[in-house]
Amino acid sequence: MRESNQPPPAEPSPSWRAPWVQLKTFSFHPSIYPAMILRSSQGIAPGTLVAVYDRSGRPFGAGLWNPRARVPLRVLYHGDEAFQESQLIQLIDRAIDLRLGALDLPTFTDAFRVINSDGDGLSGLVIDRFGPLLSIQVHSLGIAQRLRGWLPRIHERLGTKEAVITVDPGIARLEGITPSMLPPSDRTYPIKIKEHGVRFEVDLESGHKTGFFCDQRENRRRLSRYTADKRVVDLCCYTGGFALAAKVMGKAAEVTGVDLDEAAIAQAKRNANINTARVDWVHCDAYSYARQLRKNGEKFGVVILDPPKFVFTADDEAEGFTRYEDLNSLGVVITEPGGLLVTCSCSGRVSAHDFEQLVIRSAHRVGRRLQFLEQTGAAEDHPVMSNCLESRYLKVLWARVW
């Protein structure tokens, strides 16, 4: 067997800052898996902030340690300086400073992503603001243990008063998160928010993700540039974000929103009433409805396709790609010549290149061509770090159909 030319790893030194973890392989990625870890100091309590050393014994950074988790080490800092607990609050302040300062989000909305997990260097924590309330998702034991201490500071910075905190049961089991670790959630009730002049009601109890898709905010605004006096259909409309942007901001002549989720359609109707906007809401499977539109020869000036995630793992890529292609072929057929197709994918496992190629195949197989205008993604309050590009999950293609 050929021996590796790589030198043996450095042995632990008394000078290392304890508690510590030593890496076997080099990676700037925030998620460090078991196979990438060489050793750790003894007796580290799960959730502890640890110093991280590389294979050669050089200081590498700091992170939260949980040996029982699928991701036992979440690196929050890269560098050779000592990293203290107090600096975690600095990461939170840095994230909030971006939203309140450079992005100045409160000037046009009271609903936005406050902390975007790896995108803000806080792996395992997602916070959305909806008016006076925070919707918080926790995916890490270390985050769960500290959230109670952080929450007053976050409320103070944002002017919020209440929080709804959720942990996926599967993640809680794998991470060892118990309800007693977390601050108690405040009561849930419908919250009214405003985005670029359009009002929405957000139901945190039954809504998907953290209750509302803030990531599509700028795409909803962009859509309004194209919809004046147009006939618009929003397939997989959820609670009516794109449909209402087309009608309220974009002054569309006629808007139809379609979704299979009965509760989402009911919420969409309430959102339309809040804005005194007339939209035709249809409780139906998007594929079935689009096939009926094709059969009837219906055409629209603007077609929006914003389906749920179709690809979760490598095992369902083939089926997910087929579902995307079928939906996009239907969308292309019901778009009038020269009309606009806005098609989205929120599947992180589908690359931007692959999504573009499948949309092209979808159009070509029904004898149409696409004139791409632009490709966009999530709004700026969903930043992506260079060492975790898979966080760039949302892809939106804007194309005229010929």
N, C-alpha and C positions, 0 to 999 in steps of 0.2 A: 504494500500500500504506500502511495506517495505521501510523504510528510508535508504538512503545511509549512510555508515559509514565514507564517505569522509568528512573531515572538510570543512567548508565554505571557499570560496576564500578570500584572503587578499584584503582589501580595498586599493585603490590607496593612496600613501604616497607623501607628498610634496618633499621628498628626491629623488623620482624617476626622472631619467634624461628624460626631455621632448625633443621632442615628444616621446610618448611611446605606446606600444601595450602589453596587458596582455593576456596570453594564458589560455584557459579553460582546455586543456588537454596537457599532456607532449608528445613531439615528437622531435626527432633530425632530422627529415626529413626537407629538405630545403623548401618544399612547404607546406605552412600552409593554410588550407581551412577555409571558413567562420565558419563552425560548431566547429572549434578548437579554435576560438578566443572569449575571454570573453568580453573585452572592449578595448577602445583606448582613448587617450587624445583628446581633442577637437581641431577642426580646422586644422587637418593635411592635407597638400596639397598632392595630389596624386604624387607618385614618391619619397617622402621624405624618407631619411634614419632615421629609428626609433630605439630606445632602446626597447628590448623585455624583459618582465618579466614573470615568471611562475605563476602558480595559487596561490602559497604561497607568492608571492610578491618578490621573489629573482631574481636578475639579471640573465638573461638567454642567451642573445646575442644581435644581431642587424640584421636588414634586411630592405628591400625596401618595402614600404607600398603603396598599391593602392586599396582602398576599392571597386572600381567598377569592379575589375578584378575577374576572376574565381578563381585565386590564389591571394588573397589580400595581403599576406605577404610572401616574399621570404627571408628566413634567410640566411645571408652570413657569419655570425660569431657566434660561440657558445662560451660563456665565461662570466665572470662577470666584465671585464674591459670595460671602455668606448671605443667605436669604432667610429673613425672619418672618414670623407669623404676621407682624404688623404690615409687612409689604403686600400681603394678600389684600388688605383693604385698599392699598394703593392701586392694585389691579382693578378693583371695583370702581374706584374713583376715576381711573383712566377711561374705563368704558363709558361711564356716565358723562364725563367731560366731553367725549366725542359726540354724544347725542344732543347734549344741551348746548355745546359750544359750536364746534365746526359745522355740524349738520343742522343745528338750530331747529330741531324737529318740532318743538312745541308751537312754533309759529304757524304751522299748517296742519298739525294733527296732535291728538292726545292719545294716540295708540301707536306704539313702536316697540321694537326689540331693544331692550336695555342691556342685556348681556347675552352674547351669542356663543357660549361655550368655548370651543377651541378657537373660534374667530376672535375672541377677546382675551385669549390666554387663560381662561378659567374653565378648563375641561370638566364637564359634568354639570354645568349650571346654565340654564336657559331662563331668562326673565323677560316677559313682555309687560308693558304698561298699558292698561285700558282705563283712561280717566283716573279716578282716585284709587284704582285697585291694581295690584300686581298679580300676574299669573306666573307661577314659578314651577319649573320642572327640574327635578334633582335626579342625577344619574350616577352619583359618586358618594361613597361613604364619607370621605373626607369633607366634601361639600355639605352633606347632611349634618355632620357634627358641628359645623361652624355657622350654619345659616342663621341660627337663633341670635348669635352675636352680631352678625352682619346686618340683619334686617332693619334695625332702627336707623342705621346710617343710610341705607338705601332709601327708606321712606323719607328721611330728612332731605336728601338731595333732590328727590323727585317730587316732593309735595304730595305723596300718596299716603293712604291711611290703612288700607287693608290688603291682605294677600291670600290667595288660594294656592296651596302647595300640593303638588302631585308627584308621586313616584310610581313608575310602572311596577306592578307586583313581581314580575320576573326579575327586573333589575334589583328591586329591594331584596329579593331572596339571594341573588348572586353576590350582592355587595354587603349584605348583612345590615341593611338599614331597617330600623324599627321605628314605629310611629312616635315613640317617646323622644327620639332624637330631634324631631322637627318641631318648629313652632306650630301651634294649632292654626289650622286654616280658618279664616273668617268666613262668614256666611256667604253663600253664592246667590247672586241675583242678577238679572239682566242689567248690563251696563251700557249706556249710550255713549258712543264715541263719535268723533268727527274727523274726516279725512278729506282734505282739499275741497271742503264745502259739502261733501256728502256725509250724511249721518247713518250710522249703523247701530243696531242693538247686538251686543255680544253676550252669549250665554256660555259662561265658563263651565257649567255643570255638564252640558251635553255637547258642546262644540268640540271639533277636532283640534289636535295639537294643543296649543295654549289658548284656544278659543276663537281666533281670527287670524287670517293669513296676512300678517303685516308685510311679509316678504314681497307681495305683489303690489304694494302701494304705488310705486312709481310707474309700474306697467299699467295699472288702472288709469292713472293720469295720462300716460302716453296714449292709451287707447282713445281717449276723448278727442284727440286731434283728428281722428279718422272717421268719426261716426255721424257727423252732422247730416241730418236729413236722410240717413241711410237706414236700411232694414238690417237688423242685427239679431243673430242668434248666439246665445252663450250656452254651449253644451258642458255638462258637469259644472253647473253654475254655483253649487254650494249655497251660501246665503246671499248671493246676488251681487258680489263685489264688482265684477266686470260689467254685468248687465246694468247696474245702477250708475256706474261711471259713464257708460254709453248714453244713458237716458238723461241723467241729471247734469253732468258736466259736458257731455258730448252732443246733447240735443238731437239724439237719434230720432228718426220718425217713428220707428216701431222696434220694440225689443222683446225677444222671447228668451226666457231662462229655463233650462231643463236640468233636472237632477233626479236620481233614483232615491235619494234620502228624503223621506217624507218630512222629517223634522227640519231639515235644511230648507226645504221649500216653504214650510210654514214660517220659518224665520225670515226668509227672503221676502215673503209677502208683508211681514211686519216692517221690514226695512223700507220697502217701497212705500208703504203708508206713511212712515215717518217723514219721507221726502216728498210726499204727495206726488209720486211718480207712477205712471201707468206702465206696467210691464206684464206681459202674459207669462205666467209661471206654469210649468208643466211638470207634474210628478210622473217621471217615466225614465226608463233606461235610455241613456244617450244614444247607444247604437241602434236600438229599435226605433227611436224617434227620428234619427238621421236617415235610416233606411226608408222610413215612410215619407220623409221630405223628398228623398231622391226619387221614389216611386211617383210622387205627385208632381215632380218637376219643379219644386220650389227652389228659388235662388235668393241669396242674401248678399248685401254689399259688404258685410263684415261677419266673419265666423270666428268664434273663440272656442278653442279646445283646451280645457284646463283639467285633465283627469287626475284622479288620485295616483299615488305611486303604484306602478305596475311591476317594478323589478326590485325585489328585496334582497335576494341572494343570487349566487351564480347559477343555482339550480333552476331558477324560474326566469332566466334571461330570455330563453327562446320564446316562451309563452308571452312574456311581457312585451318583447319586440313585436310579436304578431298582433297583440292587442293595440299597440301604438299605431302600427301600420294600417290596420283595419279602420281605426277611428279617423286617422288622418286622410285616408282615401275617401271616406264618407264626407269629411269636412271640405275637402277639395271639390268634390262633385257638387255640393250645394252652395259653393261660392260662385257668384256671377263673374263672367270674364272681366278682368281688371279689378275685381274685388279683393278685399284684404283677408288673409288667413292669419290668425294669431294662435300659434300652437305651443303648448307648454309641456315640459316634463320635470317632475320633482323627484325623479329616481336618481339618487346619487351614483348608482352603479352604471348609469347610462352616460357616456361621455358626450360632450358637446358635438364632437365630430360624428359619433355614432347616431346621435339624435338627428342631426342635419341629414345624414345619409338615409336614414329610414323615412324621414319626411319626403325627401326627394323620390325615393322608390314609391312611396304612397301616391305621389302625384303622377309620376310617369306611368304607373301601371293602369291608371284610368285616363291616360292620354292627355294630361295637362302638364303645363310647365309652371315653374315658380320664379318670380323675380324677387329675390331676397332684398329687403330694405335694411334690416338690422337684426342683431342678436343681442338680447338683454338677459339679465338675471335678477337676483334678489336686490331689494333696495339697499341703500348704503348702511342702514343700521344692522345689516347682516354681513359684516366684514369677514374676509377669509384670510387666514395667515398663510404665508408662503410654505410653511412646513406641514400644512394640512389642507392641500388643495381639494381633497374630496368633500370638504365642507361646501364647495361651490356646487350645490345640488340642483338649483333651479336654472332651467334653460328655457328661454322664450324666443321663438323665431317669428319674425314679422315678414310676410311675403305677399306680394300680389299674385293672383292666380290667372294664368292665361291658357 
